[in-house]
Amino acid sequence: MSLADKLYDTHQANIESIQLITGSGGVFEVTVDGEKVYSKKETGTFPDEEKLVAEIGN
């Protein structure tokens, strides 16, 4: 299951849309309502998916 699927399954009542935007250079960012909540470019690693899904719900 992808991170997008996990986010939707967990928070579907609060999600209007999910966008996956392709890019280059290994950039992976998650934004909620225009606010960046995770950046692989800044941390150097992919997020812990379960932790990220829980954090977005708070």
N, C-alpha and C positions, 0 to 999 in steps of 0.2 A: 504494500500500500504506500502510495507517495505521501509526502508531507502535505501537499494540497488536499489530498483525500482525507487525511487525518484531521486537518483543520476544519474542513467542511463537515465531516461526520460529527465532530465535537461541538462546533459552534454554528451549525447551519441556521439556527433561528436568528443569529445576529449578522450573518454574512450576506451581503447583497451580491458580491461578485468576487471571484478570484482570478487574477491575471498572472499568467506565466509569460515573462518577457525574456526572449533569448538574447544572449550577449556573448562576449568573448572574454578571455583572460581569467576565467575561473571565478568571476564575480557572482556571488549568491547573496541576495539581500531580501529581507522580508519587511514589508511596510504595512502598517495598519492605519487607515484613515490619514494617509500622507506622512505618518511618523515612522521612521526607521526603527524597527525593534530588534533586528539582527543583521549583521554584516559579516560575511566570511572574509571579505577584503580587509576588514578591521581586525578580526580575531585570528585569521589564518587557518581556521578549521570550520567544518560544517557544524551546525547546531545539534545539540541533543534534542531529537525531535519531540520526545515526550515532555521535556522541560519547556520547550518553546510553545507547544500546544497549550500547556497549562498556564504559562505566563501571559499568552495572548488573551486568555479568558479572564484575567484579573484586571 
